[in-house]
Amino acid sequence: MQLKFHLSCTLAAMLLLAGCTSSPSKPQNQQLLPECGWLPNCVNSQSGRGAQASEPIRANLEQWQNLKVWIATQQDWEITVDDANFMQAIVKTPTMRFRDDVQLLFLPDDQLIQVRSSSRLGLSDLGTNARRVETLREQLMP
């Protein structure tokens, strides 16, 4: 019985660690965000499919600037890159303090913000990243 419990704990730990990722890299061409992996713990408005799909956020330059200011004031957000048309941040989840990554790519000619939000830990995000994108979208509503 004890061996069975130990094997179950080991298997659970391996599955949890299989979902670990590191911070995504900044897009080199300033046009495409990195794709999500195979785990259901990421959403991407450029390349997501199925549960990983998200709509880009419509925004003009003023709205983009306002969104960046809003992000900078959020207690659990740490901005790691802030360029003219790209922002990357680490977000700590409220309860468990997991570190998630958010990337925003503003395309001024299209008046769109492409967004990628991904969890670093776990097999599933239980919808956290999709809700985060919707929270960002709500910041631009009048």
C-alpha angles and dihedrals in degrees: 000000000000091000090051090052091048091050091049091052091047092050091048091050091049092051091049092050091047086066094054117114136168130237113295118247124251111263109261097210097040089231107079131048118214114272121251117256124240096276121094092240101097141062125200128182093203106044108005119126128196111340089001093060123105133169117248117249117252110228142150123216094272092050090048091053091047091051091051090052091049091051091050090057096051113110098217096042122093115190111218099172127025114174127156095272103012134063130178125187141173114228123198114213113238102239109029097023093230114171115240128180127229124189123187123190116189115207103193096188090056094036089229137128112212110207137197121184120179139171118231095205133047140026095265135022094209089230096305095128095048090050090049091055090050090051089054091048091050091057089067096050116107 
